[in-house]
Structure formats: structure tokens, C-alpha cells
Amino acid sequence: MTSYLYNRAFLDKEFGIRKDADGQFRIGKSPIEIDENSDVFVEGKTYTGTPGLFELLTRKKINKSLITTQDLKNYRRILDVTNAHRKHNKRAGVIKATRGVKFREVISHLFPATTMNKRGVETALRRTWIRYK
């Protein structure tokens, strides 16, 4: 959690861990705990804490060299149970489409466009302006 205590400008509070006013660490609406062995506990499940998983849980811009396929699978499971990738962190909410690097490089690949609010995804990923006549 040292990356959370330092370098706050690099932290992803949208799709990752944030600290609430009460001092509790959360992802989505769910509390998240990390033990002395760096294991991550979310919604009654345990995930092995690896540098790649912590990169996904804390950073806006990720270092791809640290991330394994298992890290991506665990991150997707965590997002699924916490709804941290959905609007208002609700199961029925649409997936939050942002212009951020993490959304483009990770979230949009973990959750295909068919499950997203199509207009939001197109708007977030559009690189050029369309002119209507």
C-alpha cells in the first residue's frame, strides 16, 4: 500500500482502490483488505497479491511488463464482484467509459463493447471529431 500513501497523482480512484473519509479502503462499494503477506480480500474471496495485481488495483497508467494473465483474470473477478467498473457501482449500471489510458488498454478489453453503453464507448474512444452537415 505504499503506492497509495505516496504518489497520489498516479492513483486510479475510478477503477481501483480508494480511501474513504472513514479511513476504510474500498473498491467500488466493497471494502478491501490486504494482509501482511500482500493477499487481497474482497467480498469473502482471497486473491494472491502480486506486483501486477497491485498495479491494476492502484495505478492510472499501468506497467504492462508486471501484469500476467492471472492478474488480469483476478482483476476482472474483483471488478465483477464490486461493480467498480459500473456507473454508481451498481450491478445494473452501464460500464463507465472514460478517456483514460487504463480504460482503453485494460477495462475495454476485459469487458467487450457488447456489454457497454455503446454511445459512451464510442464517445470515449473517438479520436477525431465527426462533422455533421
C-alpha positions in Angstrom: 0.0 0.0 0.0 3.0 2.3 -0.1 2.0 3.4 -3.6 -1.3 4.6 -2.0 0.5 6.6 0.7 2.9 8.2 -1.8 2.5 9.3 -5.4 -1.3 10.1 -5.1 -1.3 11.7 -8.5 -0.8 8.3 -10.1 -3.6 6.6 -8.3 -6.7 5.3 -10.0 -9.7 6.1 -7.8 -12.2 5.4 -10.7 -11.5 1.7 -11.3 -9.2 1.0 -8.3 -8.7 1.2 -4.6 -9.6 4.5 -2.8 -9.6 5.5 0.8 -12.9 6.8 2.2 -13.4 9.6 4.7 -13.7 6.9 7.5 -10.2 5.6 6.6 -11.6 2.3 5.0 -10.0 1.2 1.8 -12.6 0.3 -0.9 -13.0 -0.7 -4.4 -16.4 0.1 -5.8 -18.7 0.0 -2.7 -16.9 -3.0 -1.2 -14.3 -2.9 1.5 -10.9 -4.3 0.5 -8.3 -5.6 2.9 -4.6 -6.6 2.4 -2.8 -8.7 4.9 0.9 -8.8 5.8 1.5 -11.4 3.1 0.0 -9.0 0.5 -3.0 -11.2 -0.1 -6.1 -9.2 -1.1 -9.5 -9.9 0.5 -12.6 -8.7 -1.3 -16.2 -9.9 -0.8 -15.1 -13.0 1.1 -12.6 -14.1 -1.6 -8.8 -14.1 -1.4 -6.5 -13.2 -4.2 -2.8 -13.6 -4.2 -1.2 -10.1 -4.1 1.3 -9.8 -7.0 3.0 -6.7 -8.3 0.8 -6.9 -11.4 -2.5 -7.1 -9.4 -1.4 -4.2 -7.3 -0.5 -2.3 -10.5 -4.1 -2.9 -11.8 -5.7 -2.1 -8.4 -3.9 1.2 -7.8 -2.4 2.9 -10.9 -4.0 5.0 -13.7 -1.2 4.2 -16.1 -0.1 0.6 -15.7 3.3 -1.0 -16.4 2.3 -3.9 -18.7 5.5 -5.8 -18.0 4.4 -6.5 -14.5 1.0 -7.9 -15.4 0.3 -11.6 -16.1 -2.8 -13.3 -17.5 -3.7 -14.4 -14.0 -3.5 -10.8 -12.7 -6.0 -9.7 -15.4 -8.3 -12.6 -14.5 -8.2 -11.7 -10.8 -8.7 -8.0 -11.6 -11.8 -8.8 -13.7 -13.2 -11.0 -10.9 -12.7 -8.2 -8.4 -14.4 -5.7 -10.7 -17.3 -8.1 -11.3 -18.0 -8.7 -7.6 -17.5 -5.0 -6.6 -19.0 -3.4 -9.7 -16.2 -0.8 -9.6 -16.3 -0.6 -13.4 -20.0 0.3 -13.5 -21.7 3.6 -13.1 -22.6 4.3 -9.5 -21.0 0.9 -8.6 -24.4 -0.8 -9.2 -24.8 -4.2 -10.9 -27.4 -2.7 -13.3 -25.2 0.3 -14.2 -23.5 0.7 -17.5 -19.8 0.3 -17.7 -18.1 3.6 -17.1 -16.4 4.7 -20.3 -13.6 7.2 -19.8 -10.9 8.6 -22.0 -8.2 7.3 -19.6 -5.4 5.0 -20.6 -6.5 2.3 -18.2 -10.0 2.2 -19.7 -8.6 2.0 -23.2 -5.9 -0.6 -22.5 -7.5 -2.8 -19.8 -11.2 -2.3 -19.0 -12.4 -2.1 -22.6 -10.6 -5.4 -23.3 -11.9 -7.1 -20.1 -15.5 -6.2 -20.9 -16.2 -6.3 -24.6 -18.2 -3.4 -26.2 -21.4 -5.5 -26.4 -21.8 -5.2 -22.6 -21.1 -1.5 -22.5 -23.2 1.6 -23.2 -22.5 1.8 -26.9 -22.8 5.6 -27.1 -20.5 6.1 -24.2 -17.8 3.8 -25.5 -17.9 5.4 -29.0 -17.6 8.9 -27.4 -14.8 7.9 -25.1 -12.8 6.1 -27.8 -13.4 8.5 -30.7 -10.1 10.1 -31.8 -11.4 12.5 -34.4 -14.4 14.8 -34.4 -17.2 13.9 -36.8 -18.7 16.8 -38.7 -22.5 16.6 -39.4 -23.8 18.6 -42.3 
